[in-house]
Amino acid sequence: MTQFGMYSQTTPRNDASPARGQWNLADAYRYVSEAYGGYHFDAMHGINVDAGIFMSYVGLFSYYNFDNWAYQPSFVSSNTPWFFEGLRMQVFPTAKLKIEPWLINGWQSYGRFNHRPGVGGQILWRPTEKWSILGNQYALGRDTLGVPGRSRYHTDDSIQYKYFDNPERTLDKAAFSLTIDAGCETGGGVACIHGSKTTPKQTFLGFMLYNRFWFDKDKFGVTLGGGAIDNPGRYLVLLPPINGATAFSGTPYFTENPGQTFRAWDSTATFDYMPSQYITFRWEYNHRASNVPYWSGGGGVTPPGGNTGALGSVVPGWSPDLRKRENRLNMAILVKF
């Protein structure tokens, strides 16, 4: 599956692993979002073994925006992987249960950051049409470039429940989704617990909660929700593209060092008009806030005349316009067929 436009720029930019070695993986994979081969075994309710690039769990938000209840993902989804590269096996013991172990290069990485791959897996259980219960686990990956002794652990767990369904009513359907994430890094100068001045605590804690309403036989939709994260060490915070900065280059304008805090929260109100199953007209208001300047203000994050010098470097006489608050009104036309 190919990717163009926004994804072909942001996805490679947020992966530092191509900096290891001499192959320019970021450009090689820029227009590819999913590419794998495998084999299907006709056992139980199906067993698949795949190797290549495949989509990750992205905190209950789909990689395809058409499928989502909101246009702008909350922080938990924005700061968890959008793809994995490696090996996965999908086992369906029943028609309602999937067990999926992974052996992968690492945390959203085309290549391997150091010398140890990451392991993890997903368990998805849908006992009835009302419930979807999802657990994603990740461990052991050494995902900080140039720090071979630092390991990452993460859990991402979600429930989705449809609590109302009456096609004859004006309000014909309603459901909610709750996701809770927690994780940490240890080794290489940081600790999961009991941090100190010399070995700061490096953790992640976040949630997102959404409620969705459908009206007039699913022709209209309204979503209300939001979430928050607390990420000391900023090891999962997406780097603002200041003067073209990438996950590898970094930038002195927004550092991501052990011990530095990042706390943020967001809220969203979304209205959808869906005249057919193939097209959605979406209007959405987003409010996002952080404890440190992070969002691009009116002055932007690009120097006058374009990016200057090495990516992310200091430009004499200029600084980015970063704010602690962002309010945004989006209008989108989403098509899928």
ROTI-412119 format. One record per residue (C-alpha): residue in three letters; chain; x, y, z. Coordinates in pm, whole numbers. Example, Ala and Ser with C-alpha at 12.3 -4.5 7.8 and 13.67 -1.06 7.14 Angstrom:
residues 2
SITE  resn  chain    east   north      up
SITE   ALA      A    1230    -450     780
SITE   SER      A    1367    -106     714
END
This chain:
residues 337
SITE  resn  chain    east   north      up
SITE   MET      A       0       0       0
SITE   THR      A     142     337     -97
SITE   GLN      A     140     668      90
SITE   PHE      A     162    1019     -50
SITE   GLY      A     118    1375      73
SITE   MET      A     138    1427     449
SITE   TYR      A     218    1067     547
SITE   SER      A     511    1036     305
SITE   GLN      A     677    1330     486
SITE   THR      A     584    1288     851
SITE   THR      A     626     911     884
SITE   PRO      A     993     894     771
SITE   ARG      A    1075    1218     957
SITE   ASN      A     970    1060    1288
SITE   ASP      A    1202     759    1252
SITE   ALA      A    1569     804    1347
SITE   SER      A    1677     449    1257
SITE   PRO      A    1786     527     895
SITE   ALA      A    2074     727    1047
SITE   ARG      A    2241     396    1139
SITE   GLY      A    2423     249     842
SITE   GLN      A    2476     380     491
SITE   TRP      A    2141     303     327
SITE   ASN      A    1890     587     296
SITE   LEU      A    1589     390     420
SITE   ALA      A    1377     703     480
SITE   ASP      A    1373     780     108
SITE   ALA      A    1359     415       1
SITE   TYR      A    1038     357     201
SITE   ARG      A     895     709     178
SITE   TYR      A     600     617     -44
SITE   VAL      A     535     273     107
SITE   SER      A     319     239     415
SITE   GLU      A     244    -133     406
SITE   ALA      A     434    -408     222
SITE   TYR      A     458    -765     347
SITE   GLY      A     442   -1122     229
SITE   GLY      A     334   -1430     414
SITE   TYR      A     146   -1755     427
SITE   HIS      A    -201   -1852     547
SITE   PHE      A    -246   -2181     730
SITE   ASP      A    -597   -2324     722
SITE   ALA      A    -600   -2425    1088
SITE   MET      A    -836   -2336    1373
SITE   HIS      A   -1003   -2016    1245
SITE   GLY      A    -693   -1916    1050
SITE   ILE      A    -320   -1861    1110
SITE   ASN      A    -121   -1597     918
SITE   VAL      A     256   -1553     920
SITE   ASP      A     375   -1226     761
SITE   ALA      A     711   -1053     718
SITE   GLY      A     764    -693     603
SITE   ILE      A     611    -355     692
SITE   PHE      A     268    -372     855
SITE   MET      A      40    -132    1040
SITE   SER      A      64    -104    1417
SITE   TYR      A    -213     -51    1669
SITE   VAL      A    -193     335    1686
SITE   GLY      A    -388     361    2010
SITE   LEU      A    -722     252    1860
SITE   PHE      A    -710     514    1583
SITE   SER      A    -689     360    1237
SITE   TYR      A    -409     449     993
SITE   TYR      A    -694     530     750
SITE   ASN      A    -857     853     866
SITE   PHE      A   -1184     761     697
SITE   ASP      A   -1240     492     963
SITE   ASN      A   -1184     719    1263
SITE   TRP      A   -1435     902    1478
SITE   ALA      A   -1220    1218    1478
SITE   TYR      A    -979    1381    1232
SITE   GLN      A    -698    1478    1473
SITE   PRO      A    -572    1183    1681
SITE   SER      A    -527    1239    2052
SITE   PHE      A    -179    1236    2205
SITE   VAL      A    -182     865    2289
SITE   SER      A    -228     776    1922
SITE   SER      A       7    1044    1790
SITE   ASN      A     291     923    2012
SITE   THR      A     258     547    1961
SITE   PRO      A     385     363    1650
SITE   TRP      A     206     388    1317
SITE   PHE      A     395      98    1161
SITE   PHE      A     623    -192    1246
SITE   GLU      A     881    -371    1035
SITE   GLY      A     959    -734    1104
SITE   LEU      A     766   -1054    1161
SITE   ARG      A     416   -1113    1294
SITE   MET      A     194   -1416    1338
SITE   GLN      A    -185   -1389    1363
SITE   VAL      A    -359   -1680    1532
SITE   PHE      A    -740   -1699    1543
SITE   PRO      A    -834   -1970    1799
SITE   THR      A   -1198   -1865    1756
SITE   ALA      A   -1389   -1632    1527
SITE   LYS      A   -1391   -1372    1807
SITE   LEU      A   -1031   -1387    1933
SITE   LYS      A    -700   -1293    1769
SITE   ILE      A    -355   -1349    1925
SITE   GLU      A     -72   -1174    1738
SITE   PRO      A     294   -1197    1852
SITE   TRP      A     560    -968    1696
SITE   LEU      A     935    -977    1641
SITE   ILE      A    1020    -634    1502
SITE   ASN      A    1307    -394    1436
SITE   GLY      A    1182    -160    1706
SITE   TRP      A     948     127    1783
SITE   GLN      A     827     266    1448
SITE   SER      A    1159     198    1282
SITE   TYR      A    1255     105     927
SITE   GLY      A    1591     -22    1055
SITE   ARG      A    1718    -139    1391
SITE   PHE      A    1835     133    1631
SITE   ASN      A    2094     -80    1809
SITE   HIS      A    2161    -455    1824
SITE   ARG      A    1845    -590    1984
SITE   PRO      A    1501    -617    1817
SITE   GLY      A    1177    -550    2000
SITE   VAL      A     916    -809    2090
SITE   GLY      A     550    -769    2163
SITE   GLY      A     205    -864    2060
SITE   GLN      A    -164    -793    2042
SITE   ILE      A    -470    -967    2179
SITE   LEU      A    -803    -862    2027
SITE   TRP      A   -1129   -1004    2164
SITE   ARG      A   -1473    -917    2030
SITE   PRO      A   -1713   -1138    2229
SITE   THR      A   -2027    -966    2092
SITE   GLU      A   -2107    -694    1841
SITE   LYS      A   -2116    -445    2131
SITE   TRP      A   -1767    -506    2272
SITE   SER      A   -1412    -473    2139
SITE   ILE      A   -1131    -532    2391
SITE   LEU      A    -773    -473    2279
SITE   GLY      A    -434    -517    2446
SITE   ASN      A     -98    -428    2289
SITE   GLN      A     233    -493    2461
SITE   TYR      A     588    -397    2365
SITE   ALA      A     915    -481    2540
SITE   LEU      A    1294    -515    2524
SITE   GLY      A    1346    -293    2220
SITE   ARG      A    1654     -74    2246
SITE   ASP      A    1508     220    2060
SITE   THR      A    1735     516    2136
SITE   LEU      A    1988     570    1861
SITE   GLY      A    2341     564    1997
SITE   VAL      A    2236     442    2346
SITE   PRO      A    2261      61    2320
SITE   GLY      A    2189      -7    2688
SITE   ARG      A    1846     158    2709
SITE   SER      A    1535     -65    2684
SITE   ARG      A    1172      31    2631
SITE   TYR      A     849    -116    2772
SITE   HIS      A     497     -10    2678
SITE   THR      A     138    -122    2720
SITE   ASP      A    -155      13    2518
SITE   ASP      A    -502    -113    2619
SITE   SER      A    -844     -15    2487
SITE   ILE      A   -1210     -96    2520
SITE   GLN      A   -1488       4    2285
SITE   TYR      A   -1853     -42    2379
SITE   LYS      A   -2167      25    2177
SITE   TYR      A   -2425     102    2444
SITE   PHE      A   -2719     207    2224
SITE   ASP      A   -2844      74    1890
SITE   ASN      A   -3197     149    1766
SITE   PRO      A   -3219     215    1389
SITE   GLU      A   -3574     350    1420
SITE   ARG      A   -3476     642    1644
SITE   THR      A   -3337     978    1534
SITE   LEU      A   -3040     906    1761
SITE   ASP      A   -2988     556    1625
SITE   LYS      A   -2650     453    1771
SITE   ALA      A   -2402     551    2044
SITE   ALA      A   -2066     413    2159
SITE   PHE      A   -1761     507    2363
SITE   SER      A   -1391     424    2347
SITE   LEU      A   -1135     437    2630
SITE   THR      A    -759     386    2582
SITE   ILE      A    -496     384    2856
SITE   ASP      A    -120     373    2788
SITE   ALA      A     177     331    3021
SITE   GLY      A     543     272    2960
SITE   CYS      A     900     352    3055
SITE   GLU      A    1265     326    2958
SITE   THR      A    1547     189    3169
SITE   GLY      A    1925     176    3136
SITE   GLY      A    2158     411    2954
SITE   GLY      A    2124     685    3216
SITE   VAL      A    1748     665    3285
SITE   ALA      A    1520     457    3509
SITE   CYS      A    1163     329    3503
SITE   ILE      A    1109     395    3875
SITE   HIS      A    1297     560    4162
SITE   GLY      A    1470     813    3943
SITE   SER      A    1739    1044    4077
SITE   LYS      A    1922    1358    3966
SITE   THR      A    2186    1151    3791
SITE   THR      A    1946     884    3660
SITE   PRO      A    1611    1057    3594
SITE   LYS      A    1283     870    3568
SITE   GLN      A    1172     825    3207
SITE   THR      A     806     723    3178
SITE   PHE      A     490     760    2972
SITE   LEU      A     132     773    3098
SITE   GLY      A    -166     871    2886
SITE   PHE      A    -532     819    2814
SITE   MET      A    -796     915    2561
SITE   LEU      A   -1175     893    2589
SITE   TYR      A   -1427     947    2309
SITE   ASN      A   -1803     922    2281
SITE   ARG      A   -1967     889    1939
SITE   PHE      A   -2331     948    1839
SITE   TRP      A   -2495     856    1506
SITE   PHE      A   -2818    1016    1381
SITE   ASP      A   -3075     960    1105
SITE   LYS      A   -2971     608    1001
SITE   ASP      A   -2600     690    1032
SITE   LYS      A   -2617     990     801
SITE   PHE      A   -2483    1228    1067
SITE   GLY      A   -2228    1177    1343
SITE   VAL      A   -2103    1370    1646
SITE   THR      A   -1789    1283    1845
SITE   LEU      A   -1682    1442    2174
SITE   GLY      A   -1359    1351    2349
SITE   GLY      A    -994    1409    2416
SITE   GLY      A    -700    1290    2620
SITE   ALA      A    -377    1371    2798
SITE   ILE      A     -18    1249    2838
SITE   ASP      A     264    1285    3088
SITE   ASN      A     604    1201    2934
SITE   PRO      A     911    1285    3149
SITE   GLY      A    1216    1255    2927
SITE   ARG      A    1007    1335    2619
SITE   TYR      A    1121    1010    2460
SITE   LEU      A     790     963    2276
SITE   VAL      A     710    1328    2204
SITE   LEU      A     711    1398    1830
SITE   LEU      A     974    1659    1752
SITE   PRO      A     844    1987    1601
SITE   PRO      A     996    2027    1251
SITE   ILE      A    1185    2346    1349
SITE   ASN      A    1420    2443    1065
SITE   GLY      A    1352    2099     912
SITE   ALA      A    1442    1906    1231
SITE   THR      A    1392    1529    1227
SITE   ALA      A    1397    1257    1491
SITE   PHE      A    1765    1202    1409
SITE   SER      A    1883    1563    1382
SITE   GLY      A    1707    1697    1691
SITE   THR      A    1708    2071    1754
SITE   PRO      A    1832    2298    2036
SITE   TYR      A    1504    2489    2005
SITE   PHE      A    1313    2190    2154
SITE   THR      A    1539    1946    2336
SITE   GLU      A    1437    1593    2438
SITE   ASN      A    1679    1510    2718
SITE   PRO      A    1634    1280    3019
SITE   GLY      A    1464    1461    3303
SITE   GLN      A    1280    1715    3086
SITE   THR      A     904    1702    3131
SITE   PHE      A     626    1717    2875
SITE   ARG      A     263    1725    2979
SITE   ALA      A     -21    1792    2737
SITE   TRP      A    -395    1751    2696
SITE   ASP      A    -648    1796    2416
SITE   SER      A   -1023    1809    2353
SITE   THR      A   -1215    1758    2031
SITE   ALA      A   -1565    1817    1894
SITE   THR      A   -1640    1660    1556
SITE   PHE      A   -1944    1677    1327
SITE   ASP      A   -1980    1443    1028
SITE   TYR      A   -2217    1440     733
SITE   MET      A   -2214    1098     563
SITE   PRO      A   -2449    1095     262
SITE   SER      A   -2313     755     152
SITE   GLN      A   -2081     483     280
SITE   TYR      A   -1804     614      52
SITE   ILE      A   -1775     980     154
SITE   THR      A   -1765    1183     476
SITE   PHE      A   -1776    1562     512
SITE   ARG      A   -1613    1647     846
SITE   TRP      A   -1595    1964    1055
SITE   GLU      A   -1385    1952    1372
SITE   TYR      A   -1267    2187    1646
SITE   ASN      A    -950    2099    1840
SITE   HIS      A    -802    2257    2151
SITE   ARG      A    -455    2139    2255
SITE   ALA      A    -231    2258    2537
SITE   SER      A     109    2174    2684
SITE   ASN      A     320    2275    2982
SITE   VAL      A     603    2403    2757
SITE   PRO      A     590    2596    2427
SITE   TYR      A     531    2333    2157
SITE   TRP      A     267    2438    1904
SITE   SER      A     346    2648    1599
SITE   GLY      A     224    3008    1631
SITE   GLY      A     168    3265    1360
SITE   GLY      A     541    3314    1307
SITE   GLY      A     587    2947    1224
SITE   VAL      A     884    2716    1272
SITE   THR      A    1058    2780     936
SITE   PRO      A    1326    3052     908
SITE   PRO      A    1270    3335     658
SITE   GLY      A    1363    3210     314
SITE   GLY      A    1326    2844     408
SITE   ASN      A    1524    2591     610
SITE   THR      A    1880    2711     663
SITE   GLY      A    2199    2516     730
SITE   ALA      A    2194    2172     890
SITE   LEU      A    1849    2035     974
SITE   GLY      A    1731    2162    1311
SITE   SER      A    2034    2387    1364
SITE   VAL      A    2036    2733    1521
SITE   VAL      A    1977    3022    1280
SITE   PRO      A    2137    3347    1407
SITE   GLY      A    1884    3622    1472
SITE   TRP      A    1581    3391    1443
SITE   SER      A    1379    3173    1675
SITE   PRO      A    1063    2967    1616
SITE   ASP      A     723    3091    1729
SITE   LEU      A     618    2819    1972
SITE   ARG      A     307    2844    2189
SITE   LYS      A     157    2656    2483
SITE   ARG      A    -193    2652    2329
SITE   GLU      A    -339    2566    1992
SITE   ASN      A    -698    2608    1871
SITE   ARG      A    -780    2471    1529
SITE   LEU      A   -1088    2437    1310
SITE   ASN      A   -1058    2165    1044
SITE   MET      A   -1280    2084     750
SITE   ALA      A   -1209    1763     556
SITE   ILE      A   -1363    1556     277
SITE   LEU      A   -1277    1188     329
SITE   VAL      A   -1329     935      49
SITE   LYS      A   -1289     557      59
SITE   PHE      A   -1401     308    -203
END
